[in-house]
């Protein structure tokens, strides 16, 4: 009985150490990405989500999950900056939107989650195509269908049945619904903000898991 205790204590102590190392690596990836962003701030103005172009640079140093979540964290920061710019422009132009603290906080969370989702999708595409030229081509091919197969322009209720099915599987549908509700009013909501955020969060977790799974194929 007593001889087994050191091994048990070693296993217990190893778990917090591994968790701490994971968060430390995630923070390091995010810090590196943010430093790149600070050196080139025009990137924020030009794009909402910067595709992952150099995803093999830190592959031999950091864990796969830390790399994925670090990239997502960086994209979320960019989304928050974009949301800030939108609010500043709305204020200067006297655009009538909701200025409550809860609404603004919700918009920032939604912008960060949405940016993280599409950055993770870009990561997955990069893992599959393994070429920058193909990656850019596939990215451009996906952008417009995702936009039009959502409720960004017209409501889902008037879509044909086949397009309605695609729209319900499209994360942009729930992101647009949440942001529109928070910025304009609750009467515009189709699903409810809590439902939107729950689905968006679930989609991010699933995509992050897929990206983490696919990452070794990119290294090989």
C-alpha positions in Angstrom: 0.0 0.0 0.0 2.7 2.5 1.0 4.9 1.7 -2.0 2.1 2.8 -4.4 1.7 6.3 -2.8 4.7 8.0 -4.5 3.4 7.0 -8.0 -0.1 8.2 -7.1 1.3 11.5 -5.9 3.5 11.8 -9.0 0.4 11.3 -11.3 -1.6 13.8 -9.3 1.1 16.5 -9.4 1.7 15.9 -13.1 -1.9 16.9 -14.1 -1.7 20.5 -12.8 1.7 20.8 -14.4 0.4 19.7 -17.8 -2.6 22.1 -17.5 -0.3 25.0 -16.6 2.0 24.2 -19.5 -0.9 24.1 -22.0 -2.2 27.6 -20.9 1.4 28.9 -20.9 1.9 27.7 -24.5 -1.5 29.1 -25.5 -0.6 32.5 -24.1 2.8 32.4 -25.8 1.2 31.8 -29.2 -1.3 34.6 -28.6 1.5 37.0 -27.5 3.5 36.2 -30.6 0.5 36.9 -32.9 -0.4 40.1 -31.1 3.1 41.4 -31.5 2.9 40.7 -35.2 -0.4 42.6 -35.2 1.1 45.6 -33.3 4.0 45.8 -35.8 1.5 45.9 -38.7 -1.8 47.5 -37.5 -3.1 48.1 -41.0 -3.9 44.4 -41.1 -6.8 45.0 -38.7 -8.3 47.7 -41.0 -7.9 45.5 -44.1 -9.3 42.2 -42.9 -11.7 40.9 -40.3 -9.9 37.6 -40.1 -6.4 37.0 -41.2 -5.9 33.5 -42.7 -3.3 31.4 -41.0 -0.4 31.6 -43.5 2.6 30.5 -41.4 1.2 27.7 -39.4 4.3 25.5 -39.3 6.6 28.0 -37.8 6.0 27.0 -34.2 4.8 23.4 -34.8 7.9 21.7 -33.3 7.8 23.9 -30.1 4.2 24.1 -29.0 1.5 21.5 -28.6 -1.1 21.2 -31.3 -4.0 22.4 -29.2 -2.0 25.4 -27.9 -1.3 26.4 -31.4 -4.9 26.2 -32.5 -6.2 28.1 -29.5 -3.5 30.6 -29.6 -4.3 31.4 -33.3 -8.0 31.6 -32.3 -7.2 34.0 -29.4 -5.3 36.3 -31.7 -8.2 36.3 -34.2 -10.6 37.1 -31.4 -8.5 40.1 -30.5 -8.7 41.3 -34.1 -12.4 40.8 -34.0 -12.6 43.0 -30.9 -10.6 45.7 -32.6 -13.0 45.6 -35.5 -16.0 45.9 -33.2 -14.3 48.9 -31.6 -13.9 50.6 -34.9 -17.5 49.9 -35.8 -18.8 51.5 -32.6 -16.5 54.5 -33.0 -17.9 55.1 -36.6 -21.5 54.6 -35.4 -20.9 57.2 -32.7 -19.4 59.7 -35.0 -22.2 59.3 -37.6 -24.9 59.3 -34.9 -26.2 55.9 -36.1 -29.0 54.6 -33.9 -27.9 51.4 -32.2 -28.2 50.0 -28.7 -25.6 51.5 -26.4 -26.3 49.5 -23.2 -23.3 48.0 -21.5 -24.7 44.5 -21.8 -25.3 44.9 -25.5 -21.8 46.2 -26.2 -20.2 43.4 -24.2 -22.3 40.9 -26.1 -21.2 42.3 -29.4 -17.6 42.1 -28.4 -17.9 38.5 -27.3 -19.7 37.6 -30.5 -17.1 39.4 -32.6 -14.3 37.5 -30.9 -16.1 34.2 -31.1 -16.9 34.7 -34.7 -13.4 35.7 -35.6 -12.0 32.6 -33.7 -14.4 30.3 -35.6 -13.4 31.6 -39.1 -9.7 31.6 -38.1 -10.1 28.0 -37.1 -11.9 27.2 -40.3 -8.9 28.7 -42.2 -6.6 26.6 -40.1 -8.5 23.4 -41.1 -8.4 24.4 -44.8 -4.7 25.0 -44.6 -4.2 21.6 -43.1 -6.1 20.0 -45.9 -4.7 21.8 -49.0 -1.1 22.3 -47.7 -0.4 25.0 -50.2 -0.7 28.8 -49.9 -2.1 29.2 -53.4 -4.7 26.6 -52.9 -5.5 27.9 -49.5 -6.2 31.4 -50.8 -8.3 30.0 -53.6 -10.4 27.8 -51.3 -10.8 30.7 -48.9 -12.2 33.0 -51.6 -14.4 30.2 -52.8 -15.9 29.7 -49.3 -16.5 33.4 -48.4 -19.4 34.3 -50.7 -21.4 31.0 -50.2 -21.1 31.3 -46.4 -22.3 34.9 -46.7 -25.2 34.3 -49.0 -26.2 31.1 -47.3 -27.0 32.9 -44.0 -29.5 35.5 -42.8 -27.1 38.4 -43.4 -29.1 39.7 -46.4 -32.6 38.1 -46.2 -34.5 36.1 -43.6 -34.3 32.3 -43.6 -38.0 32.0 -43.8 -38.1 33.1 -47.5 -35.3 30.7 -48.5 -35.9 27.5 -50.5 -35.9 24.4 -48.3 -32.4 23.2 -49.5 -30.8 26.6 -48.8 -32.6 26.8 -45.4 -30.9 23.6 -44.4 -27.5 25.0 -45.3 -28.3 28.2 -43.5 -29.0 26.4 -40.2 -25.7 24.6 -40.5 -23.9 27.9 -41.2 -22.2 29.5 -38.1 -22.5 32.9 -39.7 -26.3 32.6 -39.4 -26.2 32.5 -35.6 -23.4 35.1 -35.4 -25.4 37.6 -37.5 -28.6 36.9 -35.6 -26.8 37.5 -32.2 -25.0 40.7 -33.4 -28.1 42.1 -35.1 -30.2 41.5 -32.0 -27.6 43.0 -29.6 -27.0 46.1 -31.8 -30.5 46.8 -33.1 -33.1 45.2 -30.7 -34.5 42.0 -29.4 -37.4 42.1 -31.8 -35.0 41.2 -34.6 -33.9 37.9 -33.1 -34.8 34.6 -34.8 -33.3 32.2 -32.3 -32.5 34.1 -29.1 -29.1 35.4 -28.2 -28.4 32.7 -25.7 -29.2 30.0 -28.2 -27.0 31.8 -30.8 -24.0 32.0 -28.4 -24.5 28.4 -27.3 -24.4 27.2 -31.0 -21.5 29.4 -31.9 -19.5 28.2 -28.9 -20.3 24.6 -29.7 -19.2 25.1 -33.4 -15.9 26.7 -32.2 -15.1 23.7 -29.9 -15.9 21.2 -32.7 -13.8 23.1 -35.2 -10.9 23.5 -32.8 -10.9 19.8 -32.1 -10.9 19.1 -35.9 -8.0 21.5 -36.4 -6.0 20.0 -33.6 -6.6 16.6 -35.1 -5.6 17.6 -38.6 -2.5 19.6 -37.6 0.0 16.6 -37.7 -0.9 16.0 -41.3 0.3 19.5 -42.2 3.6 18.9 -40.4 4.2 15.7 -42.3 
